[in-house]
Amino acid sequence: MKKHILCFGDSNTHGYCADPSDCADGGDRFNEDERWTCLLQKKLGEDYLVLEEGLSGRTTVFPDPLHESMAGLDVIYSCMMSHEPLDLLIIMLGTNDTKERLGANAACIGIGMERLVMKAKTVPAWRGGVPKILVICPPHIGEGLYLRPEGMPMGQGCPEKSRELAPYFAQAAQNQGCAFLDAEGLAEFNTVDCMHLSRKGHAQLADCLAAMVPELLS
């Protein structure tokens, strides 16, 4: 049976494209030849099945008063069970957690990630009952966020909090016996809204994960 990899994240897992000129189809979502999840599938080959579970706006554990069903903690069970058996769970969240209206600092976001990981470990979807989880800290949100209309609803302090996340996520992963990857400097954010992967960034992340995943599942 193929090894099943569930990619659980936000718009950067869904493949949102903030710059239509950067997307081959000219739309607002990168296509199957551009998204990191799909590129990872191609690089890993037929012995793996890469499953996409990306939702724009998703957080680790924080409900959003403006949008429904954003807290990853509320849906991680159903997402995992719908794709069982799982060999690896990749979680890349944190960008939306920095929103001012959610009121969470970087330390609290780190606690949220650890809580989400703890929940995922208890879900009976693991092949052989052995949880294997990779936590990815997204690249830093750029200050150019506030030059775009999207920056206003995000609120103040997002770039600063995003720059502080990696140590907290790394500690959460260590506490829970998970693998960790800091995507800052490895995967490029665009310079349009400064919080979404560019086409190049998707390719860079896929390259990095294609090297990591076989080792994690060996």
Order of alpha helices (4+ residues) and beta strands (2+ residues): beta-alpha-alpha-beta-alpha-beta-alpha-beta-alpha-alpha-beta-alpha
